[in-house]
């Protein structure tokens, strides 16, 4: 769990679960991709080796590229605004914990104001950096950021851990508003629906989505040590799940021929 997850107390215990997700629309697909890249950047930023710094830089560049190619900030602002209005309807409800609600509203409103500030342009610090520009030009080439290709990068990577961490945090500073907003939106989305217990006969399951509650994200939860995994496919009206096993990576996965019990979330 992240610190944010612990703060709001929204998650049940899923640490012993393997979770597989399928985004239903392009907006959530982009949010999940950014979440993935931010997790890599945050993890590698805390480590000390040159290779970790390389990984962090690569992830931050990918974040910047994804944000620049799509109107993710606009979509994120829409989601924040929708959640703010939704949570405001819960105020003065005796069945709602006012402390948790007020804290959630504060964080939503804070993220909303940060992202709607006219002077906020996520990724600007990366885009205006000459060293990053040279890395960006070479990063799509296999081995293109090798030491002899980018001596300036090689020199930067030889700096002390504290100097590299300071620079990495500086490059990530304006992207962190996007990271925090996406984390908040996905926490609410993932915890906004009930978890049901389902069974897949002969490893196959099909489900029609309630059109009065259209799903944005499908989640399959399995015991972490189960020897099989789900392959989820479908769209906004229905989806299917095939449970596969792959005993040897040299062979193609095959559908299992027994009943699988699992947990399902249709998040909306």
N, C-alpha and C positions, 0 to 999 in steps of 0.2 A: 504494500500500500504506500502511496505517496503521503507527504505531510498534509496535503490538502484533503486527502481522503480521511485521514485520522481526525483532522480538525472538525469536519462536519459530521462525522460519525454516520455516514450514509451507507457504507458498504457492510454487507454481512460477511462472514468469514468465507473467503474464496481462496485462501492461500493453498488449500489442498486440491484445488481444481485447475484443470487445463481449460482455457477459454478460447474458443474459436469464434471469429466475428465475420459477418458479411454486411457491409454498408449497402443500403438500398438506393441511395441517391448520390450524385456527384459531390454535393456539399459535404456530406459526412465522410465520403471516400477521401476527400482532400484533408479534412480535419484529422482523420486517422493517420494519413501519411505524414502530416506535419507532427503529430504526436510522436510517431515512431522516430522521426529524425531528431526531434528535440530530446527524446530520451537518450539517443546515442550521443548527442552533443553534450548533454548534462553529465552523463556517465564518464565520457572520455575527458571532459574538462577537469574532473576531480582527480585524475591520475597524473603521473609525473613523467612517463616515458615520452620520447620523441614521437613514437608511433601513435600514442594516444592524442597528442596535439595534432598530428596529421589527420586523424579520424575526426576530431572535433572541427577542424577547419573545413574538411570535406562536407560534414553534415550541415554546418552553418551555411555553406555555399549552396547546398541542395535546398535548404529551407528558403533562402533568398530567391533562388531560381523559381521554385514552386509558387511563392507568393507573387512574384513579378509576372508570371504567366497567366494567373487567374485572378479573379476579383474576390479572393478569399476574405479580405478585410471587410468588404461590404456584406458578404454572407454571414460573417461572424457577428457583425453589428446587429443584423436582423435577428439572429438567434438570441443574442443578449437582450435585446429589446423585448422579444417575445417572452423570455423567461422572467424578466423584471415584471412585466404586466401580469403574468401568471402567478408569481409568488406574492404580488401585492394583493391578490384576491384572497390569499390565505390569512392575511392580517386580521387580528381580532377573532380568529377561529379558535375556540377553546380546545380543540383536539390537536393543535399545532404547537410545537415547542417554540415560543417566541424568541428565545435566545438564538437557537439555530437558524430560524427564519430571518431574523434581523441581520445575523452575520452573513448569511447567504446573499441577502438583498444588498448589503453593503459591498460585498465583493463583486456582484454582478454590476452594480451601478458604477463602481470604481473602474472596472474593466471597460464598461461602455463609454465613460467619459474619456478615458485614455485613448481608446481607438477612434473616437469621433473628433478628437482635437485636430483642427485643420493643419497644424504643424507636424503631425505625426505621420511619418513615412517609414514603415517597417523595412529594415534592410538597408537603410540609407548609409549607415556607417560602413557597411561592407562595400557598397557600391562606390563609395568615394575613396576607397583605400587602394593605393597603387600596388601593394604587394598582393592583395586579394585578387586584383584584376589580372595580374600575371599568372596566378595560380588557376584562376577561373578559365583562362585561355588554354591551359595545358591539361586540366583535370579530366577531360573526356577522352584523352589519348591514353592508351594502355602504357603504364609506366611513365607518363608524361611529366610527372612532378619529381622525377629522379633528381638527385643532387646536381648532376652536371647540366641538367636542363634549366634548373632554377637555383643558381648559387645564392641569390638573396633569400630565398626560402630556406635553403640549407643553413645559411648564417643565422636566420631567425630561430630555427629549431635548436641551435647550439646555445641559445641563451638560457639563463637560469630558469628553474621551474616557476619561481615567483614572477619573473618577468613575462613568461609565456602565459601564465594564468591571468595576469593583469590584462594583457592584450586580448586574450580570448574573451574575457568578461566584457571588455570594452566593445569588441565586435558584436557580441551577443546582446548588448544592453537594450537596443531598441526592438529587437526581436522578442525579448522576454515578455513584453506586453501581450503579444500574439500567443506565445506559449501558455501564459497563465489563463488567458481567456478561453483558449481551446480546451485546456485541462478542465476548467470550470464547466463549460458546456457539455463535455463528454461525461463528466461525473454525474451531472443532472440527467443526461440522456440514459446512461447505463443503469441508473438507480430509479428511473421513473416508471418501471413496469414490473409486474409480478413475475416471479419465477415459477414455472409449472414443471411437473414431472411428466415425461413422455417416454414412449417406447417405440423403437424402430424394429419392425418385424423383418427378419432376414436382412438386417442391416440397412433397411430403407424406410424413410419417413417423408411424408408430404403434408403440407399445412397451407390452408387458405387464410390469408390475413384479413382481419375484420376491417372493412373499408371505412367504418365509423371511427376507427383508431388506427390510421395508417402507420406502419412501422418505418422507422428510419434506419434501424440497425437490428440485425439478428445475431443472437449470441447462443452458442452451444457450450454447456458446461459439463465436463467429464472428470471423473477421478483422475488425478494426475498420473497415476501409474498404469492406466488402461493401455493395452497394447494396440489400440486402433485409434483412428482420427476421423473427423467428419469432413466431407467435401460438400459445401453448401452452394446451391445455385438457385437462381430465381429472380423475381422482381417485386414490384410493389403490391401485386395481387396474390401471389402464392410463391412458395419456395419448396425445395426438396433437399433432403440430406441423405447422402450415402456414406455409410461407415466403412472405412477401408483399413486394411492392414498391409504392411510392407515389411516382411521379415528380412529381406535382403535388399539393399539400395540398388543392386544391379538389376532387380526385377521390378516390373510395374506393380503399383498397388492394386489389390484385388478386394472386391466387396465381400464382407464377411457374411456368413449364412446362418446367423443366429440373432436372437433378440437382444437389442442394446437398450438399456435404460439410461436416460440422460436428463439433464435439466435444460429448459428453453426459456429465453427471454426475447420478446418482441418489443423492442424499445421505441417509444414514441414521445 
